[in-house]
């Protein structure tokens, strides 16, 4: 489950960039 949260955070960071 941690993997999904980590992926979500990465996607959010990419979108924020």
N, CA and C of each residue as an Amber inpcrd file, in Angstrom:
protein
    51
   0.8520000  -1.2080000   0.0000000   0.0000000   0.0000000   0.0000000
   0.8820000   1.2520000   0.0000000   1.9880000   1.1760000   0.6790000
   2.8970000   2.3390000   0.7360000   3.3430000   2.7180000  -0.6770000
   3.4570000   1.7030000  -1.5160000   3.9050000   1.9520000  -2.9060000
   2.9220000   2.8780000  -3.6200000   1.6480000   2.6230000  -3.4140000
   0.6220000   3.4460000  -4.0880000   0.7020000   4.8910000  -3.5910000
   0.8260000   5.0460000  -2.2910000   0.8840000   6.4050000  -1.7200000
   2.1130000   7.1320000  -2.2750000   3.1970000   6.4100000  -2.3840000
   4.4580000   7.0090000  -2.8760000   4.2420000   7.4240000  -4.3520000
   3.6070000   6.5720000  -5.1040000   3.3640000   6.8860000  -6.5260000
   2.4690000   8.1190000  -6.6330000   1.4690000   8.1710000  -5.7870000
   0.5350000   9.3090000  -5.8220000   1.2980000  10.5960000  -5.5050000
   2.1430000  10.5420000  -4.5260000   2.9200000  11.7240000  -4.1330000
   3.8290000  12.1550000  -5.2700000   4.4040000  11.1880000  -5.9640000
   5.2950000  11.5180000  -7.0840000   4.4940000  12.1960000  -8.1970000
   3.3510000  11.6740000  -8.4780000   2.5050000  12.2390000  -9.5360000
   2.0950000  13.6640000  -9.1540000   1.7550000  13.8390000  -7.9030000
   1.3310000  15.1710000  -7.4380000   2.4900000  16.1540000  -7.5890000
   3.6740000  15.7110000  -7.2590000   4.8470000  16.5890000  -7.3520000
   5.0910000  16.9500000  -8.8090000   4.9540000  15.9670000  -9.6750000
   5.1710000  16.1960000 -11.1100000   4.1460000  17.2090000 -11.6280000
   2.9370000  17.0870000 -11.1500000   1.8610000  17.9920000 -11.6120000
   2.1090000  19.4060000 -11.0710000   2.6430000  19.4810000  -9.8840000
   2.8760000  20.7880000  -9.2640000   4.0180000  21.5090000  -9.9820000
   4.9420000  20.7360000 -10.4670000   6.1030000  21.3370000 -11.1440000
   5.6740000  22.1880000 -12.3220000
